[in-house]
Amino acid sequence: MALILASASPRRRELLALLGIPFCVDVANIDERRLEGELPETYVRRLAEEKALAVAQRRREDIILAADTVVFFEGRILGKPKNGEEAWHMLHALRGKRHEVITAVALWFAGQLTSEIDRSVVSMRFYSYAEIAAYIASGDPMDKAGAYAIQNQQFRPVAQLEGCFAGVMGLPLALVVKLLGEAGIVPASDWIDGCQALTGSCCQFYTEEKSSVRHPKGKTKF
């Protein structure tokens, strides 16, 4: 039995590696088009579950982990931009405003499929047109929902985050640890430190580990 990540995302691979659990990648090729009238949470959960099931069809004895992320802004879903012009419109619309990032995580184990949702509220900074142009020229926005990466050190698009930095990147590790724990898989004891080092974001779990006092999710300013 092996842990399989059903994703081609290098960001998800990087995050999952922080748990110290050996895993393999097997990409699920599914139709990711949104159904008419489908709500954002329903849409992202369905895609995560379909990815897990697609890989489970050929690896039924393994544990399959899948995820999907959407940016929800002013009543519409912002997916991955098709070109630079679409990336420009997305980044222009988002600047200086708040939006929601919804990530669904699905786990196939022993013939059972489980999925849960992580939500974060992101406030973008008021970046300039020149910064948008330079960021698009870098190519970084093109494979990302909403046309941005929260972790990009040059563009630094986010002013404030309410929620999970790793979840906005595409894989909320605390939620993954919970689901894997239900399958009997325990991560390395220092995974929280690794996530903190990678994201630079003060996660509630990191705070709890260091102080042994439970704190609510807070706001992180960048």
Secondary structure, 3 states (H helix, E strand, C coil): CCEEECCCCHHHHHHHHCCCCCCEECCCCCCCCCCCCCCHHHHHHHHHHHHHHHHHCCCCCCEEEEEEEEEEECCEEECCCCCHHHHHHHHHHHCCCEEEEEEEEEEEECCEEEEEEEEEEEEECCCCHHHHHHHHHHCHHHHCHHHCCCCCCCCCCEEEEECCHHHHHCCCHHHHHHHHHHCCCCCCCCHHHHHHHHHCCCCHHHHHHHHCCCCCCCEEEC
